[in-house]
């Protein structure tokens, strides 16, 4: 009775969801439909967990023995809308409002385990080293490429001039997005952005533009060099350019955080500094 009352508000959607799940049960001998939820609330997992899944699928790893199709939902929170749009182009992603009734219907009807795509035990760890050997699965279309190049020009970066992303972790993002949770156990991972000024300015002198990244940061980078751009605080930051910059940078200097996965899934290079497990 408690289960029934708990899910009563979902009953209008539960009835059609049960019909969908029944059909999926009936066609299972010919086509196995599996569901999973992408970790869309954290950009690192949203990027690399999904890319490694795709690489393993193409390599024939962790696949069912029969014909199948994998379908996905997203979390209520989307860390990056551009990344969500790009994954929608290559994966079967169902509307988020169908997630609860589908999962509930699948739970109510016998045989549910066959239709749940198991989580990777390794998470975002590429234990088969597939990312180095597979081409990236996300690409920018021509309209997005034009938008990205226009964004670079607005920052003062000429076409063809290399740039480096600088990503230094502090506590601002998690403190802002989940203020009621104690994130202090992550404090050992934080760094002072001012410790990177000399490196940024040296790279700038060598002809690179250095773009300080971050959706939320505690303070600006203190540099007056015209090739050091504090994208995190200058008002130009948006979801689209986060992905475009991560994809197109010559390399990314990082103290170790979720954004690192964006250059990786586009096969750019990572320079890790002061990173602990």
Backbone bond lengths (Angstrom), bond angles and torsions (degrees), N, CA, C in turn:
res aa  C-N    CA-C-N  psi(-1)  N-CA   C-N-CA  omega(-1)  CA-C   N-CA-C  phi
1 X - - - 1.462 - - 1.532 111.20 -
2 X 1.348 116.81 -39.23 1.458 120.08 179.13 1.519 111.14 -62.11
3 X 1.346 117.05 -40.85 1.463 120.44 178.34 1.519 110.77 -63.28
4 X 1.337 116.33 -42.35 1.460 120.95 -179.58 1.519 111.08 -61.73
5 X 1.352 117.02 -46.57 1.452 120.26 -179.46 1.516 111.72 -66.60
6 X 1.312 116.19 -36.27 1.466 120.82 -179.24 1.515 111.39 -61.04
7 X 1.333 116.55 -39.45 1.459 120.14 -174.69 1.526 112.87 -99.71
8 X 1.346 116.68 8.90 1.457 119.46 -177.99 1.530 112.78 -56.38
9 X 1.355 119.47 -42.63 1.468 118.68 179.96 1.518 113.30 -60.31
10 X 1.329 118.73 -19.81 1.459 120.82 -177.47 1.533 112.00 -93.86
11 X 1.327 118.05 -0.69 1.458 120.44 -175.24 1.528 114.13 -56.33
12 X 1.340 119.96 -40.08 1.476 117.55 178.84 1.523 113.30 -56.59
13 X 1.335 117.70 -34.27 1.456 121.06 177.73 1.524 112.05 -90.86
14 X 1.328 116.83 -20.07 1.458 119.85 -177.03 1.524 111.78 -67.93
15 X 1.322 117.00 -37.03 1.473 119.43 -177.45 1.530 111.43 -62.60
16 X 1.347 119.85 -52.86 1.471 118.12 175.80 1.526 112.82 -63.27
17 X 1.355 116.72 -31.70 1.468 119.15 178.35 1.523 110.69 -64.13
18 X 1.326 117.14 -39.63 1.469 120.47 177.19 1.520 110.70 -61.81
19 X 1.317 117.43 -39.85 1.473 120.68 178.55 1.535 110.15 -63.99
20 X 1.324 116.11 -41.90 1.468 119.87 178.59 1.526 110.14 -62.38
21 X 1.317 116.59 -45.56 1.458 120.48 -178.03 1.529 110.93 -66.66
22 X 1.319 117.34 -37.23 1.475 119.92 177.23 1.526 111.07 -61.87
23 X 1.328 116.92 -42.41 1.466 120.40 177.94 1.527 109.78 -62.69
24 X 1.325 115.98 -41.88 1.471 120.27 179.75 1.520 110.97 -64.14
25 X 1.353 116.91 -37.22 1.458 119.73 175.28 1.532 110.51 -62.84
26 X 1.324 117.48 -41.50 1.461 121.44 -176.10 1.528 111.99 -67.21
27 X 1.331 117.55 -35.00 1.471 119.62 -176.85 1.526 111.81 -89.85
28 X 1.334 117.78 1.28 1.463 120.08 -176.23 1.531 113.91 -55.66
29 X 1.332 120.71 -36.16 1.472 118.21 177.79 1.532 113.43 -59.55
30 X 1.326 117.43 -25.54 1.466 121.47 -177.38 1.536 112.75 -106.35
31 X 1.342 115.78 -30.66 1.468 119.99 -178.71 1.521 108.91 -149.48
32 X 1.317 115.40 119.99 1.454 121.00 178.26 1.529 109.34 -92.59
33 X 1.317 116.40 121.71 1.465 122.20 176.90 1.522 108.06 -103.26
34 X 1.344 115.93 125.50 1.464 120.76 179.54 1.528 109.35 -122.22
35 X 1.342 115.11 148.31 1.465 121.14 178.89 1.514 110.91 -118.20
36 X 1.322 114.68 151.81 1.457 121.36 171.43 1.524 107.81 -155.38
37 X 1.318 116.29 163.52 1.464 121.64 177.39 1.521 109.16 -112.85
38 X 1.321 116.22 124.83 1.455 121.23 176.71 1.525 109.62 -72.96
39 X 1.321 116.83 143.37 1.462 121.15 179.17 1.525 109.62 -81.22
40 X 1.314 114.96 70.76 1.461 120.47 -171.66 1.518 113.95 -79.07
41 X 1.330 117.89 -9.57 1.461 119.65 -176.48 1.531 113.08 -79.53
42 X 1.324 117.65 -14.05 1.467 122.03 179.09 1.528 108.08 -127.25
43 X 1.312 116.70 122.89 1.463 120.55 -169.90 1.524 112.88 -61.87
44 X 1.327 117.40 -33.42 1.456 119.49 -179.82 1.516 112.19 -65.10
45 X 1.323 116.83 -49.36 1.462 120.73 179.43 1.529 110.75 -69.10
46 X 1.325 116.67 -37.61 1.461 120.92 178.69 1.527 110.45 -60.41
47 X 1.332 115.83 -35.01 1.465 120.81 -179.28 1.527 111.75 -81.41
48 X 1.330 116.14 -63.90 1.453 119.59 -165.93 1.524 113.66 -81.35
49 X 1.342 118.39 -38.55 1.461 118.46 175.87 1.524 110.42 -55.97
50 X 1.329 115.58 -43.04 1.458 120.65 -177.02 1.520 111.01 -69.94
51 X 1.327 117.10 -42.11 1.465 120.30 179.19 1.522 111.49 -64.34
52 X 1.331 117.88 -41.79 1.462 120.19 179.90 1.524 110.53 -66.40
53 X 1.341 117.54 -38.83 1.471 120.38 173.99 1.534 110.14 -55.65
54 X 1.334 115.91 -45.94 1.468 120.65 -177.27 1.536 110.17 -65.06
55 X 1.319 116.98 -41.83 1.468 120.49 178.87 1.535 110.64 -63.15
56 X 1.335 116.47 -43.74 1.458 119.63 179.08 1.525 111.24 -64.39
57 X 1.302 116.54 -36.86 1.467 119.69 178.46 1.522 110.61 -62.17
58 X 1.330 116.19 -44.62 1.466 119.55 179.99 1.528 111.79 -68.43
59 X 1.339 116.05 -27.33 1.468 120.04 -179.92 1.535 112.04 -86.54
60 X 1.327 117.04 -1.55 1.457 120.23 179.46 1.509 114.28 77.00
61 X 1.339 117.22 25.38 1.458 121.97 -177.76 1.525 109.41 -101.07
62 X 1.345 115.85 135.97 1.473 122.66 177.42 1.525 112.89 59.34
63 X 1.320 115.69 40.58 1.465 120.25 179.51 1.523 110.61 -106.19
64 X 1.340 118.00 149.64 1.463 119.93 173.67 1.521 110.18 -69.27
65 X 1.314 115.83 162.33 1.462 120.69 -175.82 1.518 112.54 -82.29
66 X 1.316 118.67 -5.46 1.459 121.59 -177.97 1.521 110.69 -118.90
67 X 1.317 116.04 174.86 1.456 120.82 175.53 1.526 108.99 -62.42
68 X 1.321 116.39 138.69 1.467 119.31 -173.56 1.523 110.31 -151.15
69 X 1.325 114.81 166.23 1.460 122.05 170.05 1.525 107.27 -142.51
70 X 1.325 116.68 132.30 1.454 122.05 178.53 1.520 109.72 -100.97
71 X 1.320 115.60 130.61 1.461 122.38 179.98 1.526 108.77 -120.00
72 X 1.314 115.78 149.28 1.453 119.91 -172.45 1.526 111.48 -131.07
73 X 1.324 113.64 152.97 1.455 122.58 167.17 1.528 107.27 -116.49
74 X 1.327 115.41 167.69 1.456 120.35 173.82 1.523 108.77 -114.23
75 X 1.335 115.91 161.68 1.454 120.62 172.85 1.521 110.13 -66.35
76 X 1.323 115.81 166.69 1.464 119.76 175.46 1.528 110.86 -61.65
77 X 1.332 115.99 -34.70 1.466 120.94 -179.78 1.526 109.17 -97.43
78 X 1.324 116.74 130.48 1.458 122.55 178.08 1.529 107.80 -109.88
79 X 1.324 117.08 113.45 1.464 120.60 -176.50 1.522 111.99 -65.24
80 X 1.328 116.99 -33.23 1.464 120.22 -178.49 1.530 109.03 -149.56
81 X 1.321 116.15 116.28 1.465 120.66 -174.79 1.528 111.95 -70.66
82 X 1.325 117.84 -32.91 1.467 119.37 177.07 1.513 110.79 -63.77
83 X 1.320 116.73 -43.67 1.457 120.68 177.94 1.524 110.29 -61.83
84 X 1.325 117.11 -39.65 1.464 120.77 177.46 1.523 110.58 -60.85
85 X 1.325 117.30 -44.69 1.463 120.57 179.60 1.526 111.67 -62.07
86 X 1.312 116.96 -37.84 1.460 120.46 -178.35 1.527 111.25 -72.21
87 X 1.335 117.80 -38.73 1.466 119.08 176.87 1.526 110.93 -66.88
88 X 1.329 117.08 -32.23 1.467 119.86 178.68 1.524 111.92 -63.37
89 X 1.312 116.77 -23.49 1.473 119.62 -179.47 1.520 112.73 -76.92
90 X 1.333 117.87 -20.33 1.464 119.51 -174.20 1.529 113.46 -121.63
91 X 1.338 117.69 -9.64 1.456 121.03 179.31 1.519 110.09 -123.18
92 X 1.334 116.27 158.28 1.464 121.48 174.59 1.528 107.67 -83.92
93 X 1.324 116.68 98.63 1.460 121.29 -178.15 1.525 109.30 -112.38
94 X 1.321 115.04 120.50 1.461 121.20 -178.75 1.524 109.76 -87.57
95 X 1.343 117.22 154.96 1.467 120.15 177.49 1.526 111.14 -57.42
96 X 1.311 116.08 141.90 1.464 119.91 -174.24 1.524 112.77 -64.10
97 X 1.349 117.23 -27.82 1.468 119.30 -178.50 1.520 112.46 -69.13
98 X 1.336 117.29 -12.60 1.471 119.60 177.45 1.523 112.45 -90.46
99 X 1.335 117.42 -8.06 1.462 119.72 -171.97 1.529 112.60 -63.63
100 X 1.330 118.29 -54.10 1.462 120.72 -176.09 1.526 112.70 -61.15
101 X 1.348 119.15 -48.30 1.467 117.32 179.18 1.524 113.86 -65.34
102 X 1.331 117.89 -35.05 1.472 119.70 178.59 1.517 110.53 -67.39
103 X 1.325 116.68 -46.02 1.469 119.36 179.16 1.525 110.87 -63.24
104 X 1.329 117.40 -39.77 1.463 120.53 179.51 1.522 111.04 -66.10
105 X 1.335 116.05 -44.76 1.463 119.45 178.81 1.525 110.60 -62.86
106 X 1.307 116.61 -40.68 1.468 120.00 178.45 1.523 110.91 -63.66
107 X 1.332 117.21 -35.74 1.461 122.18 179.15 1.535 111.26 -70.02
108 X 1.320 116.94 -34.35 1.466 120.86 -176.47 1.526 113.32 -76.24
109 X 1.329 116.78 -26.44 1.468 120.97 -174.48 1.528 109.07 -100.66
110 X 1.324 118.93 131.78 1.477 121.51 -178.04 1.535 112.01 -54.53
111 X 1.325 115.79 147.69 1.464 121.53 178.88 1.506 113.74 94.97
112 X 1.332 117.22 17.41 1.475 120.88 -172.46 1.516 113.51 -62.66
113 X 1.351 117.97 -34.94 1.465 120.78 -173.00 1.528 112.36 -61.92
114 X 1.324 116.89 -32.52 1.471 120.36 -178.86 1.524 112.32 -64.38
115 X 1.336 116.62 -22.13 1.465 120.30 -172.47 1.521 113.13 -107.00
116 X 1.316 117.30 12.66 1.462 121.78 175.02 1.525 108.54 -109.42
117 X 1.314 115.94 120.82 1.458 120.90 177.29 1.520 108.42 -71.39
118 X 1.329 118.96 117.53 1.474 120.29 -176.28 1.523 111.52 -61.93
119 X 1.327 115.51 141.79 1.464 119.83 174.12 1.520 109.41 -67.22
120 X 1.343 115.79 144.57 1.451 119.53 175.43 1.528 108.58 -69.73
121 X 1.303 117.47 124.89 1.458 121.40 178.29 1.525 110.24 -59.94
122 X 1.338 116.30 -32.84 1.468 121.15 -175.94 1.524 112.49 -83.76
123 X 1.333 117.90 -3.32 1.461 119.81 -179.78 1.513 111.90 62.28
124 X 1.351 115.70 -120.37 1.470 119.59 -178.03 1.524 112.43 -95.39
125 X 1.320 117.92 11.81 1.464 120.85 -177.56 1.535 110.31 -85.48
126 X 1.305 114.70 124.26 1.462 122.47 -177.15 1.531 108.73 -87.54
127 X 1.328 116.90 75.64 1.469 120.73 -171.49 1.527 112.71 -69.41
128 X 1.327 118.11 -17.12 1.468 121.22 178.54 1.534 112.15 -99.14
129 X 1.340 116.65 3.92 1.471 121.41 178.77 1.532 111.47 56.34
130 X 1.332 115.93 41.31 1.455 120.73 -176.61 1.523 112.67 -81.25
131 X 1.326 117.13 -30.77 1.461 119.58 -176.72 1.533 111.01 -60.56
132 X 1.326 115.97 -33.97 1.470 119.26 179.80 1.525 112.71 -72.19
133 X 1.324 117.29 -15.61 1.463 120.08 -173.85 1.528 113.73 -117.28
134 X 1.333 117.50 -7.26 1.467 121.22 178.33 1.527 109.76 -108.33
135 X 1.314 117.77 145.48 1.467 119.45 173.83 1.525 109.63 -69.88
136 X 1.333 118.01 156.13 1.467 119.63 177.56 1.526 111.17 -63.64
137 X 1.317 116.33 149.83 1.459 121.27 -177.06 1.526 113.18 -99.22
138 X 1.325 116.48 -7.05 1.457 120.66 176.24 1.520 109.54 -111.44
139 X 1.318 115.05 139.87 1.463 120.85 178.78 1.521 109.34 -141.06
140 X 1.311 115.97 152.32 1.456 121.26 175.75 1.522 109.44 -87.04
141 X 1.325 116.81 135.13 1.464 119.16 174.58 1.533 109.00 -78.39
142 X 1.318 116.60 175.66 1.469 120.32 -173.64 1.528 111.78 -63.37
143 X 1.327 116.75 -36.87 1.464 119.90 179.11 1.523 110.38 -65.99
144 X 1.326 116.64 -41.36 1.462 120.49 178.90 1.524 111.31 -67.25
145 X 1.325 116.69 -37.86 1.458 120.05 178.69 1.521 110.83 -62.90
146 X 1.324 116.03 -43.27 1.468 119.78 177.38 1.527 110.88 -61.74
147 X 1.332 115.98 -41.77 1.462 120.01 179.31 1.524 110.70 -64.58
148 X 1.330 116.71 -41.04 1.455 120.14 179.81 1.513 112.38 -64.95
149 X 1.329 117.31 -43.53 1.465 120.40 178.83 1.520 111.50 -65.21
150 X 1.339 115.56 -37.04 1.466 119.07 176.18 1.525 110.46 -63.63
151 X 1.331 116.15 -38.46 1.459 120.24 177.81 1.521 112.03 -63.52
152 X 1.331 116.99 -40.12 1.463 120.31 176.92 1.523 111.02 -63.31
153 X 1.321 116.33 -42.26 1.469 119.73 -179.73 1.529 110.64 -64.00
154 X 1.349 117.04 -36.34 1.463 120.05 178.29 1.531 110.94 -63.75
155 X 1.327 116.41 -29.44 1.465 120.21 177.05 1.529 111.86 -81.58
156 X 1.331 116.67 -6.48 1.456 120.03 -178.74 1.506 114.12 89.87
157 X 1.331 117.31 16.96 1.467 121.13 -179.19 1.521 108.52 -98.01
158 X 1.332 119.21 113.19 1.466 120.96 -179.38 1.529 111.54 -67.75
159 X 1.313 115.20 157.40 1.463 121.20 178.24 1.529 110.35 -59.32
160 X 1.315 115.73 131.20 1.456 121.10 175.50 1.521 115.59 87.19
161 X 1.326 117.98 -8.02 1.468 120.18 179.06 1.530 108.69 -83.49
162 X 1.334 117.99 128.76 1.471 119.56 -175.60 1.523 112.29 -70.41
163 X 1.309 115.12 148.11 1.463 119.97 175.51 1.518 109.58 -135.98
164 X 1.321 114.81 156.90 1.458 123.43 -177.98 1.519 108.32 -120.50
165 X 1.315 117.48 136.91 1.463 121.26 172.58 1.528 109.10 -90.03
166 X 1.318 116.09 135.96 1.460 122.13 177.06 1.523 107.79 -117.66
167 X 1.328 116.69 114.64 1.465 121.71 -175.09 1.525 108.64 -122.34
168 X 1.321 116.57 107.55 1.464 121.91 -176.96 1.530 108.46 -117.82
169 X 1.303 115.30 122.72 1.463 120.35 -172.83 1.527 111.90 -76.46
170 X 1.359 115.49 135.96 1.456 121.48 162.29 1.528 107.21 -135.68
171 X 1.299 118.41 -172.12 1.465 120.48 -172.36 1.520 113.36 -92.44
172 X 1.336 118.04 2.07 1.461 120.48 -170.03 1.529 112.93 -62.50
173 X 1.338 117.49 -41.69 1.467 119.22 -173.84 1.528 111.60 -63.75
174 X 1.322 116.78 -53.11 1.462 119.52 -177.67 1.528 111.09 -67.48
175 X 1.324 117.23 -36.95 1.464 120.01 178.84 1.528 111.38 -63.64
176 X 1.336 116.25 -31.95 1.464 120.25 -179.21 1.523 111.54 -79.94
177 X 1.332 116.27 -44.50 1.462 119.93 -173.86 1.524 113.28 -82.86
178 X 1.317 117.99 -25.40 1.472 120.85 178.23 1.521 108.76 -135.73
179 X 1.335 116.50 68.18 1.473 120.04 -172.29 1.527 114.52 -68.24
180 X 1.323 116.95 -18.52 1.462 119.85 -177.73 1.527 113.47 -89.06
181 X 1.322 116.14 -0.98 1.460 119.98 179.74 1.526 110.10 -107.35
182 X 1.314 115.26 142.84 1.460 120.59 178.79 1.523 109.83 -84.91
183 X 1.337 115.65 109.03 1.466 121.21 -178.36 1.527 111.88 -100.94
184 X 1.320 118.13 13.93 1.461 120.63 -173.83 1.521 113.23 -62.34
185 X 1.338 116.83 -22.24 1.466 118.61 179.74 1.531 111.56 -68.09
186 X 1.337 117.59 -10.29 1.464 121.82 175.56 1.532 112.27 -93.85
187 X 1.310 117.70 -2.54 1.470 119.67 -170.97 1.529 113.27 -59.67
188 X 1.316 117.17 -30.89 1.473 119.74 -179.13 1.530 111.73 -62.87
189 X 1.329 117.24 -17.05 1.468 121.32 -179.34 1.530 112.12 -86.47
190 X 1.311 118.26 -11.02 1.456 121.22 -174.43 1.526 111.77 -78.12
191 X 1.332 115.23 153.14 1.464 121.49 178.84 1.525 109.35 -136.34
192 X 1.312 115.43 164.13 1.467 122.40 177.69 1.529 108.16 -94.08
193 X 1.326 117.08 119.12 1.469 121.11 -177.81 1.526 111.60 -59.08
194 X 1.346 117.52 -28.95 1.470 119.58 -177.70 1.531 111.84 -68.32
195 X 1.315 117.34 -19.98 1.463 120.03 176.83 1.531 112.47 -69.25
196 X 1.326 116.91 -10.43 1.462 121.47 -176.83 1.529 112.58 -105.39
197 X 1.316 117.24 1.70 1.463 120.51 -175.97 1.524 111.57 -61.90
198 X 1.323 118.00 -47.08 1.473 120.57 -177.57 1.526 111.02 -61.29
199 X 1.330 116.58 -42.02 1.473 120.21 178.87 1.521 110.35 -64.47
200 X 1.336 116.73 -43.89 1.463 120.51 -179.66 1.528 110.69 -61.63
201 X 1.317 116.79 -43.83 1.464 119.68 -178.23 1.527 111.97 -71.34
202 X 1.326 117.76 -31.60 1.463 120.25 175.60 1.530 110.33 -66.11
203 X 1.322 116.84 -43.87 1.468 120.25 176.44 1.527 110.73 -61.83
204 X 1.334 116.21 -39.47 1.460 120.21 178.28 1.526 111.22 -62.41
205 X 1.320 116.78 -39.40 1.463 120.56 177.96 1.526 111.28 -66.11
206 X 1.320 116.47 -25.97 1.468 120.49 179.42 1.526 112.84 -87.80
207 X 1.329 117.01 7.11 1.454 120.56 172.58 1.513 116.27 104.85
208 X 1.305 117.66 -2.54 1.465 120.64 178.12 1.526 110.44 -88.20
209 X 1.322 115.83 151.61 1.450 120.40 160.38 1.525 106.85 -90.67
210 X 1.317 117.44 141.20 1.458 122.29 179.39 1.524 107.48 -116.77
211 X 1.332 115.72 120.17 1.459 121.24 -175.47 1.523 108.82 -109.73
212 X 1.316 115.93 111.39 1.467 120.61 177.69 1.532 107.66 -76.32
213 X 1.338 116.61 118.60 1.451 123.54 -174.87 1.532 110.93 -94.83
214 X 1.337 115.54 166.98 1.459 121.25 174.01 1.512 111.70 145.10
215 X 1.335 116.26 131.77 1.458 120.35 176.46 1.523 111.03 -78.69
216 X 1.328 116.31 -38.54 1.466 123.12 175.24 1.528 107.23 -138.17
217 X 1.326 116.74 128.94 1.475 120.10 179.06 1.521 108.96 -138.44
218 X 1.321 116.26 157.44 1.457 120.90 -178.40 1.527 112.97 -78.25
219 X 1.344 118.04 -34.82 1.458 119.03 -177.14 1.520 110.94 -151.96
220 X 1.312 115.18 159.96 1.458 121.82 178.25 1.521 109.90 -76.25
221 X 1.343 115.59 156.46 1.451 119.85 172.66 1.528 108.13 -78.72
222 X 1.316 116.97 133.84 1.461 121.72 -173.55 1.524 110.13 -92.91
223 X 1.322 115.07 82.61 1.460 121.08 177.93 1.522 108.53 -144.72
224 X 1.326 115.59 138.06 1.463 121.37 177.45 1.520 111.72 -102.43
225 X 1.322 116.95 5.61 1.457 119.11 -178.52 1.539 109.13 -66.97
226 X 1.327 118.06 131.52 1.471 120.25 -175.89 1.531 113.73 -65.25
227 X 1.325 117.75 -18.47 1.461 119.78 179.38 1.537 112.61 -95.24
228 X 1.301 118.10 0.92 1.464 121.74 175.20 1.528 107.37 -102.03
229 X 1.304 116.43 113.52 1.471 122.49 -172.47 1.525 109.58 -112.08
230 X 1.325 116.37 121.65 1.472 120.17 178.65 1.525 108.89 -90.15
231 X 1.306 114.45 73.64 1.469 122.42 -178.66 1.528 111.30 -58.92
232 X 1.323 117.99 -29.24 1.465 121.41 -177.91 1.525 112.34 -67.32
233 X 1.337 117.84 -23.50 1.469 119.78 -174.51 1.521 114.57 -126.46
234 X 1.348 118.48 -2.93 1.473 119.07 -173.65 1.526 113.95 -89.98
235 X 1.332 117.53 6.23 1.459 120.81 176.81 1.516 115.02 88.08
236 X 1.329 118.80 -2.33 1.464 121.84 -178.92 1.525 112.98 -92.29
237 X 1.314 117.98 -8.76 1.462 121.86 -173.50 1.537 112.26 -69.60
238 X 1.341 116.21 132.74 1.463 121.69 173.78 1.522 108.69 -153.56
239 X 1.317 116.76 166.89 1.465 121.32 -175.81 1.525 112.13 -59.12
240 X 1.327 116.42 -40.65 1.466 118.53 -177.66 1.526 111.31 -64.17
241 X 1.321 117.21 -50.31 1.460 119.69 -176.56 1.523 111.66 -67.56
242 X 1.333 118.56 -29.02 1.465 119.65 174.21 1.522 110.36 -53.87
243 X 1.330 116.18 -47.03 1.458 120.58 -177.12 1.530 110.50 -73.94
244 X 1.323 116.82 -41.56 1.468 119.73 -178.05 1.527 110.99 -63.90
245 X 1.314 116.81 -43.76 1.464 120.34 179.46 1.531 110.77 -65.03
246 X 1.338 116.76 -44.11 1.457 119.55 178.30 1.513 113.01 -61.91
247 X 1.332 115.65 -33.33 1.466 120.26 -178.36 1.518 112.73 -77.99
248 X 1.314 117.32 -33.02 1.462 121.22 -170.91 1.531 114.36 -103.15
249 X 1.333 117.96 -3.46 1.462 119.22 -177.80 1.530 111.23 -67.81
250 X 1.324 115.25 151.96 1.467 120.00 176.23 1.515 109.76 -64.31
251 X 1.311 115.99 -42.38 1.458 122.54 170.53 1.519 108.19 -162.50
252 X 1.326 116.39 169.46 1.459 122.08 -178.79 1.527 109.27 -123.05
253 X 1.325 116.08 123.15 1.463 120.89 173.45 1.527 107.01 -90.36
254 X 1.313 117.19 128.04 1.458 119.47 -173.99 1.516 112.09 -143.31
255 X 1.331 115.21 148.22 1.460 120.93 173.16 1.524 111.24 -93.78
256 X 1.323 117.05 4.15 1.457 121.01 174.09 1.514 113.76 100.87
257 X 1.337 116.82 91.65 1.462 121.79 177.48 1.519 109.76 -160.32
258 X 1.328 116.47 -179.83 1.460 120.70 -169.79 1.510 115.28 -59.29
259 X 1.337 117.71 -35.21 1.464 119.96 -177.18 1.520 112.22 -59.24
260 X 1.332 117.56 -24.33 1.464 120.67 -179.65 1.519 112.02 -51.53
261 X 1.333 115.94 -31.91 1.458 120.43 -175.83 1.526 111.98 -66.68
262 X 1.326 118.09 -25.12 1.471 120.04 -177.91 1.523 111.02 -66.23
263 X 1.335 120.75 -53.32 1.469 118.36 174.29 1.529 112.71 -57.40
264 X 1.323 117.10 -36.61 1.467 119.85 -178.07 1.521 111.53 -62.74
265 X 1.318 118.29 -45.06 1.473 118.86 -175.96 1.524 111.87 -70.93
266 X 1.349 116.66 -17.75 1.464 120.12 174.41 1.525 111.64 -100.23
267 X 1.355 115.61 7.21 1.459 123.46 174.71 1.524 113.13 67.17
268 X 1.326 115.89 33.29 1.448 119.98 168.57 1.515 108.95 -87.88
269 X 1.331 117.88 177.14 1.462 121.25 -173.79 1.530 111.28 -101.94
270 X 1.323 115.29 151.86 1.455 123.29 -179.41 1.531 109.63 -118.54
271 X 1.339 116.80 133.61 1.458 122.18 169.57 1.528 106.67 -114.36
272 X 1.311 117.41 108.90 1.462 121.53 -178.12 1.535 109.75 -91.18
273 X 1.325 115.63 131.36 1.465 121.89 -177.60 1.518 108.79 -126.91
274 X 1.338 117.12 125.39 1.460 120.77 174.76 1.506 113.29 61.73
275 X 1.301 117.77 30.93 1.468 121.12 -175.80 1.515 110.89 -93.10
276 X 1.327 115.72 132.69 1.468 122.00 176.34 1.524 109.76 -113.82
277 X 1.334 117.06 153.36 1.483 119.24 177.60 1.508 111.46 -58.41
